[in-house]
Amino acid sequence: MKWGEIYRTRERVAERGLKPGFYVIVSRDFIAGHEDVSTVICAPVYGEVLGLRTEVVIGLDDGLPRESAIRCDFLTLLFKRRLAGFVGTLAMTKQQELRRALANALQLTP
């Protein structure tokens, strides 16, 4: 696992209305790729795009079935074993947008 990769959960997630969901890894690569660490921080992907500064719009080109939004306001800690389906890796431009969205969500920008 690496920062910026998209995964799908294999099981239903209570926080997602008991539906499987898509998530983007936002833990640093050392944590995401370390076998002894069982969890990663993820940004959930929602099917509705709200146009927030804390969102990144992704879609078919990124391996999703439709246009969706990575929502950085709702970061979550997930067990790696729940992220069973690798979908793809965000393009460099989307990774830059994700960094900006994370900075906005965490109020890291002046």
C-alpha positions as CSV (number, residue, x, y, z in Angstrom):
1,M,0.0,0.0,0.0
2,K,1.1,3.6,-0.8
3,W,-0.1,7.1,-0.3
4,G,-2.6,8.0,-3.1
5,E,-3.8,4.5,-3.9
6,I,-7.5,3.8,-4.1
7,Y,-9.0,0.6,-2.6
8,R,-12.4,-0.9,-2.2
9,T,-13.6,-2.6,0.9
10,R,-14.7,-6.1,0.5
11,E,-17.2,-6.0,3.4
12,R,-20.0,-3.7,4.3
13,V,-19.0,-0.6,6.4
14,A,-21.3,0.6,9.1
15,E,-20.2,4.2,8.5
16,R,-21.2,3.9,4.8
17,G,-24.8,2.8,5.4
18,L,-23.7,-0.9,5.5
19,K,-22.3,-0.7,1.9
20,P,-18.8,-1.4,0.6
21,G,-16.9,1.7,-0.2
22,F,-13.9,3.2,-1.9
23,Y,-11.1,4.8,0.1
24,V,-7.8,6.6,-0.7
25,I,-4.7,5.9,1.4
26,V,-3.4,9.1,3.1
27,S,-1.0,7.5,5.6
28,R,2.6,8.1,4.7
29,D,4.3,5.3,2.7
30,F,6.3,4.0,5.7
31,I,3.1,3.3,7.6
32,A,1.0,2.2,4.6
33,G,3.7,-0.2,3.4
34,H,4.9,-1.6,6.8
35,E,3.7,-5.1,7.5
36,D,3.7,-4.7,11.2
37,V,1.3,-1.8,11.1
38,S,-2.3,-3.1,10.7
39,T,-4.1,0.2,10.1
40,V,-3.9,3.1,7.7
41,I,-5.6,6.6,7.5
42,C,-7.9,6.8,4.6
43,A,-10.0,9.5,2.9
44,P,-13.5,8.1,2.0
45,V,-14.9,8.5,-1.5
46,Y,-18.5,9.6,-1.9
47,G,-20.7,9.4,-5.0
48,E,-22.0,12.9,-4.5
49,V,-19.7,15.9,-5.4
50,L,-20.4,18.9,-3.3
51,G,-17.7,21.2,-4.7
52,L,-15.9,21.8,-1.4
53,R,-12.2,22.9,-1.1
54,T,-11.7,19.7,0.9
55,E,-12.8,17.4,-1.9
56,V,-11.0,16.0,-5.0
57,V,-13.2,14.9,-7.9
58,I,-12.3,11.5,-9.4
59,G,-14.0,9.1,-11.7
60,L,-13.7,6.7,-14.6
61,D,-10.1,7.7,-15.4
62,D,-9.2,6.8,-11.8
63,G,-10.9,3.4,-11.8
64,L,-14.2,4.3,-10.2
65,P,-17.6,3.5,-11.8
66,R,-18.7,7.1,-11.9
67,E,-17.7,10.6,-10.9
68,S,-17.2,10.8,-7.2
69,A,-15.4,12.9,-4.6
70,I,-12.6,12.1,-2.1
71,R,-13.7,13.9,1.1
72,C,-10.8,14.9,3.3
73,D,-13.1,16.2,6.0
74,F,-14.0,12.6,7.0
75,L,-10.6,10.9,7.4
76,T,-10.9,7.5,9.0
77,L,-8.6,4.8,10.4
78,L,-9.2,1.4,8.7
79,F,-7.6,-2.0,9.1
80,K,-5.6,-2.8,6.0
81,R,-7.2,-6.2,5.8
82,R,-10.6,-4.5,5.1
83,L,-9.1,-2.8,2.0
84,A,-9.2,-5.9,-0.2
85,G,-9.7,-4.5,-3.7
86,F,-6.9,-2.4,-5.3
87,V,-8.5,0.0,-7.7
88,G,-5.6,2.2,-8.9
89,T,-3.2,5.0,-8.1
90,L,-4.2,8.7,-8.4
91,A,-2.5,10.6,-11.2
92,M,0.1,13.1,-10.1
93,T,-2.3,16.0,-10.7
94,K,-4.9,14.4,-8.5
95,Q,-2.3,13.7,-5.9
96,Q,-1.5,17.4,-5.8
97,E,-5.2,18.2,-5.5
98,L,-5.4,15.7,-2.6
99,R,-2.5,17.4,-0.8
100,R,-4.3,20.8,-1.1
101,A,-7.6,19.3,0.0
102,L,-6.0,17.6,3.0
103,A,-4.3,20.9,3.9
104,N,-7.6,22.7,3.8
105,A,-9.4,20.0,5.8
106,L,-6.8,20.1,8.5
107,Q,-6.4,23.9,8.5
108,L,-2.7,23.6,7.6
109,T,-2.9,26.6,5.2
110,P,-2.6,30.1,6.5
